[in-house]
Amino acid sequence: MKKYRIGKVCMTVCMAVGIFMIPAGSMQARADEVMATVQGDVMDGTTTELLILNTKDGKMEIKIDSGTDTGSCKVLLPGNPVNVAVSHGSDGYLHAARISTGTVEPAVTMDTSMSMSVIGTIGDKSTGDLLYFNTDQGEMQIKLDTTTDLSGCKVLVAKQRYRINCTRGSDGYLHATVISDADAGTAPGGGVSPATGSFAAPTQPTVQTLTPAPSVAISAETTSVTGTVGSNTKEDRLCLMTSNGEMQIQIDDSTDSRSGMVLVPDLKVTVSVYRSSDAYMHAATIVGAKDNVVPATVDSAAASTVSGTVGSKSNENILYLTTDAGDMEIKLDTVRSVTGCKVLTSGRKITVSCSRGVDAFMHALDITAN
């Protein structure tokens, strides 16, 4: 009995030593031949090593190996539909032999002379063809194409840091040309490479005179886009919701917003845009829906001044002003100037010089941003 115990101990020791002497590569789980192809949507929690898939039969956890073929689908963001060829692994897990998607991208012409490099993290709102990229300077929207070079990373997952080289396309969007894992030595949080791009906000305008017309000189070629104002619109950046997604358009001193100065959520506007040297789209003109009426006759000598905030119901015809004394409706057909801002966004504090018209309505004469 004693000899038997000694022999058993010796065998155990030998097995342990043998395991440590096996090369590390041979200890990896081995996946068998493809057994099936499953379809589903990528779920939260997916990493570069594990794909969590929501299928019609329930949740599946599929390992991603160094040998997984991700050539036709490297974007694994929550909600993205994918097809996965799976096999059984020797570790008991399902392994992805191939991940693919049938999405076809429309042809877009790229302006390679206007490119930039940015570092940041992929936001949760990202889809299979549009990345919401979070940098220190704000959120960018960058489109993915079938030609995007993703050889510098295994797959794209949410909240992971990446470096994206991008250029402006003929559709007005930035398009990713090359995506790679961010350098380990780069400061966390993301940013814009100073050598190739900048997010510097345009200087705030001083006075926009509505009569006579201001001088606006835009030499670049412009394109008109129509959409509705997004909730993230600011005084220097219009977030325009279009049929192709959200566009972020810079509002500059040179922007002619006389016919589209009210930018509150869901309001329909048409914007003439152009590409600038900073690789961003800029607004040349903004035009909103305005009634074609003859300006009312007002007694400007008897003008009064009121202060308040721009209401969300405002449009190009009527300014809904929330004051300490209540809400006011002020017509915008006789505005002479807007000082301190180029556009009026919801919640903006302003002071309005207004006067009573022959139609019994109050009419705005001069608007000053507080």
Salt bridges, closest charged atoms under 4 A:
ASP32 OD1 - ARG30 NH1 2.98
GLU49 OE2 - LYS154 NZ 3.50
ASP65 OD2 - HIS95 ND1 2.75
ASP91 OD2 - LYS63 NZ 3.25
ASP91 OD1 - HIS95 NE2 2.97
ASP111 OD2 - ARG275 NE 3.64
GLU139 OE1 - LYS125 NZ 3.44
ASP145 OD2 - HIS175 ND1 2.91
ASP171 OD2 - LYS143 NZ 3.82
ASP171 OD1 - HIS175 NE2 2.96
ASP183 OD2 - ARG163 NH2 3.39
GLU235 OE2 - ARG348 NE 2.20
ASP252 OD2 - HIS282 ND1 2.59
ASP256 OD2 - ARG258 NH2 2.84
ASP278 OD2 - HIS282 NE2 3.08
ASP333 OD1 - HIS363 ND1 2.64
ASP359 OD2 - LYS331 NZ 3.48
ASP359 OD1 - HIS363 NE2 2.85
ASP366 OD2 - ARG336 NH2 2.44
